[in-house]
Amino acid sequence: MIRNFSFAALFIVCLLLTVGPDASAAVPPHISLQGKLQRADGSALQGIRVWRVTFYDAASSGTQLGSVLSGTVALSAAGRYSIEVEPPVEVLNESNVFYQLAIDSAAAPDDSIDAADVFPTLVRVNSVPYALKAGQVDGLSAGDFWKLGGNAGSDPMAQWLGTSDNTAFELHTGGQRALLVEAPTTTTAGANIVFGMPDNFIDPDAISSTIAGGGSGDLPGGYGGANRILGAYGFIGGGAGNVAGLPTFFFLDPLSGIGAFVGGGLNNLALAGGSTVSGGLGNSAQDSNATVGGGIGNIASGANSFVGGGNANQASAPLAVVAGGSGNSASSSGAAVGGGSGNVASNSFASVGGGSDNIASGQYAAIGGGSDNISSGTFGVVPGGQLNSAKGNNSLAAGTRAKANHAGAFVWADTTPADFASMADNQYLIRAAGGVGINKNNPTSNTLDVNGDIKFSGTIAGKVVRSDVAGGQRIISGVVSGAGSIVSGSGFSVIKNGTGSYTISYTASFSALPATTAMASGVNLTAQDVGSAPGGITITIFNTAGTLTDPTLFHFISVGP
C-alpha cells in the first residue's frame, strides 16, 4: 500500500525570556506536530496509532539530540493527527534542530513502527511568536533572572547583579562605560567604584576608593582630563582632571598617601594622606591633612595647613593658614593671613589680618591691616595705617609713617608726610599736629591739652604752667592781680589782707608743708612767702625801700605731697 503523508510542525517554545519570582504561568514547552495520513486511493487512515520522534542537529547525518520520544495518537475521521512532544533539554541548547517523525501507517493499526512508517525528510524546528517569554534559558527558570521592569520579593542575599569571581563589573550607556566596579584585592577591603568617563581610573593598590563621576576630554587652557585616585581610601566627587592620593611607595609612612579627598572642580590635587581640596580650579593640598576650600591656584603645602579660597594663596608651612584673598602667603609654622592682597606672614605664629602688601616677619608679630606696613620685631604690632614699621621687639607703630625702631617703643604718627621714629628703647611718642586732648576733643594745636587733674611722681623738668595735681607730688600754681583776684590757675582762693599782703588758701590741703615760691611783676618789687602752711600761704610784696606795695600781678607755685 502506498502511504501518503502530509504533516506540519509548530515549535511553540519561545527563546525570549523573562525572569523573577512573579512570572506568570509557565510557558508550555511543547512542539506540536500536525498532519494527515491517507491511503493511495485518498481514503483516510483511522484508529489509534503509535508514533516516534527523534531530534538531530543537522538535516542529514546529524547527531541525535537527547532520547527518542514515543507515544500513541488517535487519528480523526479525516486521518488527521496532532502530536505534542516536550523536547529533551539538549534540543534547547542547540541553535539548529531537526526532527524525524514516524507513525504506524499500516492499513489496520499494528502497534509497531517499521521502515515504511518513517517520514522521509527531517523537518527544521523554528521558533514562532506563540509567546513573549520562555520558561527556561540555559536551564534556568524565570525566577533566576532580573526583569527590565524590576523584580518583586527578591532576597538581596541570594539574588543580586554582579560577578562571583574577581572579574570587574561594568554598566554602559550611550555606547560607553558609565560604571565600573572592581573587585577588592583583599577580604578586608571594599570594592573600587568608578562612575563617569571611561578614562577615570583608580590604581589597583588604591583599595576602597570611589570616583563618583566626572572626567572630560581636553578643555581650553589645558584643563580637564580623567579623574584619578592613586592612594587607598581616596574619593573624588566629580569634576575633571582631579587627582586624589599618591601610591604608598612615594612615602616613608605607608599611611601618608591615603584618605585623600577632592570634592570636584577642575585639575585639583589632594596628594597626601588626609588632604582635601573641596573644589575650584588648579588647587593643591600637598602635605598630610592639608586643606584647600576652593578658589583658583591655591596651595596648602604644609602639614595641617589651610587655604580657605581666593586666588594664588599659599600656606606653605605646618599649621599655616590663609583664609582667602589674593596672592597672600603664610610661610612659617602657625603663620596666618586673614585676607587682602599681597600680604606675607613669614615667621612663626606671625599674622596679618588683611589689607595689602603688609609683611609680618617677626616671631609672633602682628599687622591688623592697612597698606605697606612691616612688623619685623618679635611681638611687634602694627594695628593698621600706612607705611608703619614695628621693628623693635614688643614695639607698636600706628598711623602713618610711624617707626617704632626700638624695643618697647610706642609710636603714633599723624598724616604729616614724614617719618616719625623712636630714638631709644621704651619711648612713648606721639606726633599730633592738631594737638593731644585728654578728656577733651578740641585740644590746642601742637599741645597736650588736659581737661582735669594731672597726677605724677618724680621730678618735673622744665617750666610748669597750670598743673594742679600730680601723683605723689601735687602742684598748685596761679597768677593773682594786685587787687587780689585770680587771673589764672585753680585749686586755691585769695584774700587781700591789705597793701601788698595776700593770703592764699588751697582748696585741698597738702599732707605736709609744700615748697612755695612767688614772683611779683613790676620794677624793683620783691615777693616773699612769710607764712607757708599745708592749708595755704601768705605772700607780701615790697619795694626796694622795704615798703609794702601792691604789684600789677604776682605768680606763685606750691609743690608738695
DRENKOL-938784 format. One record per residue (C-alpha): residue number from 1; residue in one letter; x, y, z. Coordinates in Angstrom, 1 decimal. Example, Ala and Ser with C-alpha at 12.3 -4.5 7.8 and 13.67 -1.06 7.14 Angstrom:
REC    i  aa      xx      yy      zz
REC    1   a    12.3    -4.5     7.8
REC    2   s    13.7    -1.1     7.1
REM end
This chain:
REC    i  aa      xx      yy      zz
REC    1   m     0.0     0.0     0.0
REC    2   i     1.3     3.4    -0.9
REC    3   r     1.2     5.7     2.1
REC    4   n     0.8     9.4     1.5
REC    5   f     1.9    11.6     4.4
REC    6   s     1.2    15.2     4.9
REC    7   f     2.3    17.0     8.0
REC    8   a     3.1    20.3     9.7
REC    9   a     5.0    21.2    12.9
REC   10   l     4.9    24.2    15.2
REC   11   f     7.7    24.9    17.7
REC   12   i     5.9    26.9    20.3
REC   13   v     8.8    27.2    22.8
REC   14   c     9.9    30.8    22.7
REC   15   l    13.6    31.6    23.1
REC   16   l    12.8    35.0    24.6
REC   17   l    13.0    35.2    28.4
REC   18   t    11.7    37.0    31.5
REC   19   v    12.7    36.3    35.0
REC   20   g    11.6    36.9    38.5
REC   21   p     9.5    35.2    41.1
REC   22   d     6.4    36.9    39.9
REC   23   a     6.5    35.5    36.4
REC   24   s     3.1    34.4    35.1
REC   25   a     2.1    30.8    34.4
REC   26   a     4.9    28.7    32.8
REC   27   v     5.0    28.6    29.0
REC   28   p     4.1    25.2    27.6
REC   29   p     7.4    23.7    26.5
REC   30   h     6.0    21.6    23.7
REC   31   i     6.3    21.1    20.0
REC   32   s     3.0    20.5    18.2
REC   33   l     3.3    18.1    15.2
REC   34   q     0.2    18.1    13.0
REC   35   g    -0.6    16.3     9.7
REC   36   k    -2.8    13.8     7.8
REC   37   l    -2.5    10.1     6.9
REC   38   q    -4.3     8.6     3.9
REC   39   r    -4.3     5.6     1.6
REC   40   a    -3.2     5.7    -2.1
REC   41   d    -6.8     6.0    -3.1
REC   42   g    -7.2     9.1    -1.0
REC   43   s    -9.2     7.5     1.8
REC   44   a    -8.2     8.4     5.4
REC   45   l    -6.4     6.1     7.8
REC   46   q    -8.1     5.9    11.2
REC   47   g    -7.6     4.4    14.6
REC   48   i    -5.1     4.7    17.4
REC   49   r    -1.6     4.7    16.0
REC   50   v     1.8     4.6    17.7
REC   51   w     4.4     7.3    16.8
REC   52   r     8.1     8.1    17.3
REC   53   v    10.0    11.4    17.2
REC   54   t    13.8    11.7    17.1
REC   55   f    15.7    15.1    17.2
REC   56   y    19.0    15.8    15.3
REC   57   d    21.4    18.8    15.0
REC   58   a    21.5    18.6    11.1
REC   59   a    19.1    17.8     8.3
REC   60   s    21.2    14.8     7.4
REC   61   s    24.0    12.8     9.0
REC   62   g    23.4    14.7    12.2
REC   63   t    23.9    13.8    15.8
REC   64   q    20.9    12.7    17.8
REC   65   l    19.9    15.1    20.5
REC   66   g    18.6    13.5    23.6
REC   67   s    16.4    10.4    23.8
REC   68   v    13.8     9.1    21.3
REC   69   l    10.2    10.2    22.2
REC   70   s     7.2     7.9    21.5
REC   71   g     3.5     7.5    22.2
REC   72   t     0.1     7.0    20.6
REC   73   v    -2.3     9.3    18.8
REC   74   a    -5.9     8.9    17.7
REC   75   l    -6.5     9.8    14.1
REC   76   s    -9.6    11.7    13.2
REC   77   a   -12.2    10.5    10.7
REC   78   a   -10.3    12.5     8.1
REC   79   g    -7.0    10.9     9.1
REC   80   r    -5.6    13.9    10.8
REC   81   y    -3.3    13.7    13.8
REC   82   s    -2.0    16.2    16.4
REC   83   i     1.0    15.2    18.5
REC   84   e     2.5    17.3    21.2
REC   85   v     6.0    16.5    22.4
REC   86   e     8.3    18.0    25.0
REC   87   p    11.7    18.0    23.5
REC   88   p    14.8    16.9    25.5
REC   89   v    16.8    19.7    27.2
REC   90   e    19.6    19.0    24.6
REC   91   v    17.3    20.5    22.0
REC   92   l    17.0    23.8    23.8
REC   93   n    20.8    24.2    23.9
REC   94   e    21.2    24.0    20.1
REC   95   s    20.7    26.7    17.5
REC   96   n    20.0    24.2    14.6
REC   97   v    17.4    21.5    15.4
REC   98   f    15.6    19.0    13.1
REC   99   y    13.2    16.2    14.0
REC  100   q    12.2    12.9    12.3
REC  101   l     8.7    11.6    12.7
REC  102   a     7.4     8.0    12.3
REC  103   i     3.7     6.9    12.6
REC  104   d     2.2     3.4    12.3
REC  105   s     0.7     3.6     8.8
REC  106   a    -0.5     0.1     8.3
REC  107   a    -4.0    -0.4     6.9
REC  108   a    -5.0    -1.6    10.3
REC  109   p    -3.1    -0.4    13.4
REC  110   d    -0.4    -2.9    14.3
REC  111   d     1.2    -1.0    17.2
REC  112   s     4.6    -1.1    15.7
REC  113   i     7.0     1.1    13.7
REC  114   d     8.8    -0.2    10.6
REC  115   a    10.9     1.4     8.0
REC  116   a     7.9     2.3     5.9
REC  117   d     6.4     4.3     8.7
REC  118   v     9.3     6.8     8.9
REC  119   f     8.8    10.2     7.2
REC  120   p    11.5    10.6     4.5
REC  121   t    12.5    14.2     5.3
REC  122   l    13.8    15.7     8.6
REC  123   v    12.0    19.0     9.5
REC  124   r    13.7    22.1    10.9
REC  125   v    12.3    23.3    14.2
REC  126   n    11.6    27.0    14.1
REC  127   s    10.6    29.3    16.9
REC  128   v     7.3    31.2    16.4
REC  129   p     5.8    34.1    18.2
REC  130   y     3.5    32.0    20.3
REC  131   a     4.6    33.7    23.5
REC  132   l     6.8    36.6    24.6
REC  133   k     8.6    34.7    27.3
REC  134   a    10.2    31.4    28.0
REC  135   g    10.1    29.1    30.9
REC  136   q    13.9    28.5    30.9
REC  137   v    17.1    29.9    29.5
REC  138   d    20.3    27.9    29.7
REC  139   g    18.4    25.6    32.0
REC  140   l    17.4    28.3    34.5
REC  141   s    13.9    29.2    35.4
REC  142   a    12.3    32.6    35.1
REC  143   g    12.8    33.3    38.8
REC  144   d    16.6    33.3    38.3
REC  145   f    16.8    36.5    36.1
REC  146   w    16.3    40.2    36.6
REC  147   k    13.4    41.7    34.5
REC  148   l    13.7    45.1    32.8
REC  149   g    10.7    46.3    34.9
REC  150   g    12.3    45.1    38.1
REC  151   n    11.7    42.2    40.4
REC  152   a     9.4    41.9    43.5
REC  153   g    10.0    39.8    46.5
REC  154   s    13.7    39.2    45.8
REC  155   d    16.2    38.2    48.5
REC  156   p    19.3    40.5    48.3
REC  157   m    21.5    37.9    50.0
REC  158   a    20.6    35.3    47.3
REC  159   q    19.6    37.4    44.2
REC  160   w    22.0    40.1    43.0
REC  161   l    23.7    41.5    40.0
REC  162   g    27.4    41.2    39.5
REC  163   t    30.3    38.8    39.3
REC  164   s    31.1    35.9    41.5
REC  165   d    34.8    35.9    40.8
REC  166   n    37.5    38.7    40.7
REC  167   t    36.3    40.0    37.3
REC  168   a    35.2    43.6    37.3
REC  169   f    31.6    44.6    36.7
REC  170   e    30.6    47.3    34.2
REC  171   l    27.4    49.2    33.2
REC  172   h    27.3    51.0    29.9
REC  173   t    25.2    53.8    28.5
REC  174   g    25.4    55.7    25.2
REC  175   g    27.9    53.1    24.0
REC  176   q    30.5    53.7    26.7
REC  177   r    31.2    52.6    30.2
REC  178   a    29.3    54.6    32.9
REC  179   l    30.1    52.5    35.9
REC  180   l    33.0    50.2    36.8
REC  181   v    33.0    48.1    40.0
REC  182   e    36.4    46.5    40.6
REC  183   a    36.7    43.5    42.9
REC  184   p    38.6    44.1    46.2
REC  185   t    42.1    42.7    46.3
REC  186   t    41.8    41.5    49.9
REC  187   t    38.9    40.3    52.1
REC  188   t    39.4    43.3    54.4
REC  189   a    39.0    46.0    51.6
REC  190   g    35.9    47.3    49.8
REC  191   a    35.5    47.3    46.0
REC  192   n    36.7    50.3    44.0
REC  193   i    33.8    52.1    42.3
REC  194   v    34.3    54.4    39.3
REC  195   f    31.5    56.4    37.7
REC  196   g    31.8    58.9    34.9
REC  197   m    34.1    58.9    31.9
REC  198   p    35.7    55.6    30.8
REC  199   d    39.1    57.1    31.3
REC  200   n    38.5    57.7    35.0
REC  201   f    41.0    55.5    36.9
REC  202   i    41.7    54.0    40.4
REC  203   d    45.1    52.5    40.9
REC  204   p    44.8    48.7    41.7
REC  205   d    46.5    49.2    45.0
REC  206   a    44.2    52.1    46.0
REC  207   i    41.7    49.9    47.8
REC  208   s    38.2    51.0    48.9
REC  209   s    38.2    54.1    46.8
REC  210   t    35.4    55.9    44.8
REC  211   i    35.2    58.2    41.9
REC  212   a    31.6    59.5    41.9
REC  213   g    31.6    60.9    38.4
REC  214   g    33.0    63.5    36.1
REC  215   g    36.0    63.3    33.8
REC  216   s    36.3    65.0    30.4
REC  217   g    38.4    65.4    27.3
REC  218   d    40.9    68.2    27.0
REC  219   l    39.3    71.6    27.8
REC  220   p    40.6    75.1    26.8
REC  221   g    43.6    76.3    28.8
REC  222   g    44.9    72.8    29.2
REC  223   y    42.3    71.9    31.8
REC  224   g    40.2    68.7    32.1
REC  225   g    41.1    65.1    31.7
REC  226   a    40.3    61.9    33.6
REC  227   n    39.8    61.8    37.4
REC  228   r    42.4    59.6    39.1
REC  229   i    42.8    58.1    42.5
REC  230   l    46.3    56.8    43.3
REC  231   g    46.1    56.3    47.1
REC  232   a    43.9    53.9    49.1
REC  233   y    40.6    55.1    50.6
REC  234   g    40.5    58.1    48.3
REC  235   f    37.5    59.9    47.0
REC  236   i    36.7    62.2    44.1
REC  237   g    33.2    63.6    43.8
REC  238   g    33.3    64.8    40.3
REC  239   g    34.7    67.5    38.0
REC  240   a    37.6    66.7    35.7
REC  241   g    41.4    66.2    35.8
REC  242   n    41.4    65.8    39.6
REC  243   v    43.9    63.6    41.4
REC  244   a    43.5    62.1    45.0
REC  245   g    46.3    60.5    46.8
REC  246   l    49.7    59.0    45.8
REC  247   p    50.9    55.4    45.9
REC  248   t    52.4    54.5    49.2
REC  249   f    55.9    53.9    47.7
REC  250   f    56.2    57.7    47.4
REC  251   f    56.3    58.0    51.2
REC  252   l    58.2    56.5    54.1
REC  253   d    55.0    56.4    56.1
REC  254   p    52.6    53.9    54.5
REC  255   l    49.6    56.0    55.6
REC  256   s    50.9    59.2    54.1
REC  257   g    49.1    58.8    50.7
REC  258   i    45.8    57.5    51.8
REC  259   g    42.4    59.0    52.5
REC  260   a    42.8    62.0    50.1
REC  261   f    39.6    63.8    49.1
REC  262   v    38.7    66.0    46.1
REC  263   g    35.1    67.2    46.1
REC  264   g    35.1    68.4    42.5
REC  265   g    36.2    71.2    40.2
REC  266   l    39.0    71.1    37.6
REC  267   n    42.6    69.9    37.9
REC  268   n    42.7    69.9    41.7
REC  269   l    45.3    67.8    43.5
REC  270   a    44.9    66.3    47.0
REC  271   l    48.1    64.3    47.2
REC  272   a    48.9    63.4    50.8
REC  273   g    47.2    61.4    53.4
REC  274   g    44.1    63.1    54.8
REC  275   s    44.4    66.0    52.4
REC  276   t    41.4    67.8    51.0
REC  277   v    40.5    70.0    48.1
REC  278   s    36.8    70.8    48.1
REC  279   g    36.6    72.3    44.7
REC  280   g    37.7    75.2    42.5
REC  281   l    40.4    75.2    39.8
REC  282   g    44.0    74.2    39.9
REC  283   n    44.2    74.0    43.7
REC  284   s    46.7    71.7    45.5
REC  285   a    46.8    70.2    49.0
REC  286   q    50.3    68.6    49.2
REC  287   d    51.0    67.6    52.8
REC  288   s    49.2    65.5    55.3
REC  289   n    45.8    66.8    56.4
REC  290   a    46.3    70.0    54.3
REC  291   t    43.1    71.6    53.0
REC  292   v    42.1    74.0    50.3
REC  293   g    38.5    75.1    50.4
REC  294   g    38.2    76.3    46.8
REC  295   g    39.2    79.2    44.6
REC  296   i    41.9    79.2    41.9
REC  297   g    45.5    78.3    42.1
REC  298   n    45.8    78.0    45.8
REC  299   i    48.4    75.7    47.5
REC  300   a    48.4    74.2    51.0
REC  301   s    51.8    72.5    51.2
REC  302   g    52.4    72.3    54.9
REC  303   a    51.2    69.6    57.2
REC  304   n    47.8    70.6    58.7
REC  305   s    47.9    73.8    56.7
REC  306   f    44.8    75.6    55.3
REC  307   v    43.8    77.9    52.4
REC  308   g    40.1    78.8    52.5
REC  309   g    39.8    80.1    49.0
REC  310   g    40.6    83.1    46.9
REC  311   n    43.4    83.2    44.3
REC  312   a    47.1    82.3    44.2
REC  313   n    47.4    82.0    48.0
REC  314   q    49.9    79.8    49.7
REC  315   a    50.1    78.2    53.1
REC  316   s    53.5    76.5    52.9
REC  317   a    54.4    75.5    56.5
REC  318   p    52.8    73.3    59.2
REC  319   l    49.7    74.8    60.7
REC  320   a    49.9    77.8    58.4
REC  321   v    46.6    79.5    57.4
REC  322   v    45.5    81.8    54.6
REC  323   a    41.7    82.4    54.9
REC  324   g    41.3    84.0    51.5
REC  325   g    42.2    87.0    49.3
REC  326   s    44.7    87.0    46.5
REC  327   g    48.5    86.4    46.4
REC  328   n    48.9    86.0    50.2
REC  329   s    51.5    83.8    51.8
REC  330   a    51.8    82.2    55.2
REC  331   s    55.2    80.6    55.1
REC  332   s    56.2    79.7    58.6
REC  333   s    54.8    77.4    61.3
REC  334   g    51.5    78.7    62.6
REC  335   a    51.6    81.8    60.5
REC  336   a    48.3    83.3    59.4
REC  337   v    46.9    85.7    56.8
REC  338   g    43.2    86.6    57.0
REC  339   g    42.7    88.0    53.6
REC  340   g    43.5    91.0    51.5
REC  341   s    46.2    91.1    48.8
REC  342   g    49.9    90.5    48.7
REC  343   n    50.3    90.1    52.4
REC  344   v    53.0    87.9    53.9
REC  345   a    53.3    86.2    57.3
REC  346   s    56.8    84.7    57.3
REC  347   n    57.8    83.9    60.8
REC  348   s    56.4    81.5    63.5
REC  349   f    52.9    82.5    64.5
REC  350   a    53.1    85.8    62.7
REC  351   s    49.8    87.2    61.4
REC  352   v    48.3    89.7    59.0
REC  353   g    44.6    90.3    59.3
REC  354   g    44.1    91.9    55.9
REC  355   g    44.9    95.0    53.8
REC  356   s    47.6    94.9    51.1
REC  357   d    51.3    94.4    50.8
REC  358   n    51.9    94.1    54.6
REC  359   i    54.7    91.9    55.9
REC  360   a    54.8    90.3    59.4
REC  361   s    58.3    88.9    59.5
REC  362   g    58.9    88.8    63.3
REC  363   q    58.1    85.9    65.5
REC  364   y    54.6    86.4    66.9
REC  365   a    54.5    89.7    65.0
REC  366   a    51.1    91.1    64.0
REC  367   i    49.6    93.5    61.5
REC  368   g    45.9    94.3    61.6
REC  369   g    45.5    95.7    58.2
REC  370   g    46.3    98.8    56.2
REC  371   s    48.9    99.0    53.5
REC  372   d    52.7    98.6    53.2
REC  373   n    53.3    98.1    56.9
REC  374   i    56.1    96.0    58.4
REC  375   s    56.2    94.2    61.7
REC  376   s    59.6    92.6    62.0
REC  377   g    60.3    92.7    65.7
REC  378   t    59.3    89.8    68.0
REC  379   f    55.8    90.5    69.3
REC  380   g    55.8    93.7    67.2
REC  381   v    52.4    95.2    66.3
REC  382   v    51.1    97.5    63.6
REC  383   p    47.3    97.9    64.1
REC  384   g    46.9    99.4    60.7
REC  385   g    47.5   102.6    58.8
REC  386   q    50.2   103.0    56.1
REC  387   l    53.9   102.8    55.8
REC  388   n    54.4   102.0    59.5
REC  389   s    57.0    99.7    60.9
REC  390   a    57.4    97.9    64.3
REC  391   k    61.0    96.8    64.1
REC  392   g    61.8    96.7    67.8
REC  393   n    60.8    93.7    69.9
REC  394   n    57.5    94.3    71.7
REC  395   s    57.1    97.6    69.9
REC  396   l    54.0    99.2    68.4
REC  397   a    53.6   101.6    65.5
REC  398   a    50.4   103.1    64.2
REC  399   g    49.1   105.9    62.0
REC  400   t    51.2   107.0    59.0
REC  401   r    54.9   106.5    58.7
REC  402   a    55.3   105.7    62.4
REC  403   k    58.6   103.9    63.0
REC  404   a    59.0   102.0    66.3
REC  405   n    62.6   101.0    65.7
REC  406   h    63.5   100.2    69.3
REC  407   a    62.4    97.6    71.9
REC  408   g    59.3    98.6    73.8
REC  409   a    58.7   101.8    71.7
REC  410   f    55.2   103.0    71.1
REC  411   v    55.0   105.4    68.2
REC  412   w    51.8   107.1    66.9
REC  413   a    52.1   109.5    63.9
REC  414   d    49.6   111.7    62.2
REC  415   t    49.4   112.2    58.4
REC  416   t    52.3   114.6    58.3
REC  417   p    54.3   113.3    55.2
REC  418   a    57.5   112.4    57.0
REC  419   d    58.8   109.6    59.1
REC  420   f    58.3   109.8    62.9
REC  421   a    60.8   107.4    64.5
REC  422   s    61.7   106.3    68.0
REC  423   m    65.2   107.2    69.2
REC  424   a    65.6   104.8    72.2
REC  425   d    64.1   101.8    73.9
REC  426   n    60.8   102.2    75.7
REC  427   q    59.8   105.5    74.3
REC  428   y    56.1   106.6    74.0
REC  429   l    55.9   109.1    71.1
REC  430   i    53.0   110.9    69.7
REC  431   r    53.0   113.2    66.7
REC  432   a    49.7   115.1    66.5
REC  433   a    49.8   118.4    64.7
REC  434   g    46.2   119.0    65.8
REC  435   g    47.1   118.6    69.5
REC  436   v    46.7   115.9    72.0
REC  437   g    43.5   116.1    74.1
REC  438   i    42.9   114.3    77.3
REC  439   n    39.3   114.4    78.4
REC  440   k    38.5   116.9    75.6
REC  441   n    38.1   116.7    71.9
REC  442   n    39.3   120.2    70.9
REC  443   p    42.9   120.4    72.0
REC  444   t    45.1   123.3    71.0
REC  445   s    47.3   122.5    68.1
REC  446   n    50.7   121.1    68.9
REC  447   t    49.9   121.0    72.6
REC  448   l    49.0   118.5    75.3
REC  449   d    45.6   119.8    76.4
REC  450   v    44.3   118.2    79.5
REC  451   n    40.8   118.8    80.9
REC  452   g    41.2   117.6    84.5
REC  453   d    43.8   117.0    87.1
REC  454   i    47.3   115.6    86.4
REC  455   k    48.9   113.2    88.8
REC  456   f    52.6   112.4    88.7
REC  457   s    55.5   111.2    90.7
REC  458   g    59.2   112.1    90.2
REC  459   t    60.9   115.3    89.2
REC  460   i    59.3   117.9    87.0
REC  461   a    61.8   119.1    84.4
REC  462   g    61.3   122.4    82.7
REC  463   k    58.7   125.1    83.2
REC  464   v    55.3   124.0    84.6
REC  465   v    52.2   126.1    83.7
REC  466   r    49.0   125.3    85.4
REC  467   s    49.5   121.9    86.8
REC  468   d    47.2   121.2    89.7
REC  469   v    47.6   117.7    90.9
REC  470   a    50.4   115.1    90.3
REC  471   g    50.5   111.6    91.7
REC  472   g    52.9   111.5    94.7
REC  473   q    53.6   115.3    94.3
REC  474   r    50.9   117.9    94.0
REC  475   i    51.4   121.2    92.2
REC  476   i    49.2   124.3    92.8
REC  477   s    50.1   127.4    90.8
REC  478   g    48.4   130.6    89.7
REC  479   v    48.5   134.2    88.7
REC  480   v    46.9   136.9    91.0
REC  481   s    46.2   140.6    90.3
REC  482   g    47.3   143.4    92.7
REC  483   a    43.6   143.7    93.6
REC  484   g    43.6   140.1    94.8
REC  485   s    41.6   138.5    92.0
REC  486   i    42.6   135.2    90.3
REC  487   v    43.9   135.8    86.8
REC  488   s    44.7   132.1    86.1
REC  489   g    45.0   128.8    87.9
REC  490   s    42.7   126.7    90.0
REC  491   g    42.6   124.8    93.3
REC  492   f    43.0   127.9    95.5
REC  493   s    41.3   131.1    96.7
REC  494   v    42.8   134.6    97.5
REC  495   i    42.1   137.2   100.3
REC  496   k    43.8   140.5   100.1
REC  497   n    44.8   141.4   103.7
REC  498   g    45.9   145.0   102.9
REC  499   t    48.5   146.7   100.8
REC  500   g    51.0   144.2    99.4
REC  501   s    49.7   141.4   101.6
REC  502   y    47.7   138.3   100.3
REC  503   t    46.5   135.0   101.9
REC  504   i    46.2   132.1    99.5
REC  505   s    44.2   129.1   100.7
REC  506   y    44.4   125.7    99.0
REC  507   t    41.1   124.0    98.1
REC  508   a    42.7   120.7    99.2
REC  509   s    45.4   121.0   101.8
REC  510   f    48.8   119.3   101.2
REC  511   s    49.6   116.5   103.6
REC  512   a    52.8   118.2   104.6
REC  513   l    54.4   121.6   104.2
REC  514   p    54.8   122.4   100.5
REC  515   a    57.7   124.2    98.9
REC  516   t    56.4   127.6    97.6
REC  517   t    57.9   130.4    95.5
REC  518   a    56.4   133.7    94.3
REC  519   m    57.4   136.4    91.9
REC  520   a    55.9   139.9    91.5
REC  521   s    55.5   141.7    88.2
REC  522   g    56.8   145.3    88.4
REC  523   v    60.0   147.3    88.7
REC  524   n    62.0   146.7    91.9
REC  525   l    59.3   144.6    93.6
REC  526   t    60.0   141.5    95.7
REC  527   a    57.6   138.8    96.6
REC  528   q    58.1   136.9    99.9
REC  529   d    56.4   133.9   101.4
REC  530   v    56.0   134.9   105.0
REC  531   g    53.6   132.2   106.2
REC  532   s    53.6   128.8   104.5
REC  533   a    51.4   126.0   105.8
REC  534   p    49.8   122.8   104.4
REC  535   g    46.5   124.7   104.0
REC  536   g    47.8   127.9   102.4
REC  537   i    50.4   130.7   102.3
REC  538   t    50.7   134.4   103.0
REC  539   i    52.6   136.4   100.4
REC  540   t    53.9   140.0   100.9
REC  541   i    55.2   142.3    98.2
REC  542   f    57.9   145.0    99.0
REC  543   n    59.6   147.7    97.0
REC  544   t    63.3   148.5    97.3
REC  545   a    62.6   150.7   100.3
REC  546   g    61.0   147.8   102.1
REC  547   t    57.5   149.3   101.9
REC  548   l    54.5   147.0   101.3
REC  549   t    53.4   147.7    97.7
REC  550   d    50.6   146.4    95.5
REC  551   p    52.0   144.8    92.4
REC  552   t    50.4   144.7    89.0
REC  553   l    50.4   140.8    89.1
REC  554   f    52.2   138.1    91.1
REC  555   h    52.9   134.4    90.3
REC  556   f    53.2   131.6    92.8
REC  557   i    53.7   127.8    92.7
REC  558   s    53.5   125.4    95.6
REC  559   v    54.8   121.8    95.3
REC  560   g    54.3   119.2    98.0
REC  561   p    52.7   115.8    98.9
REM end
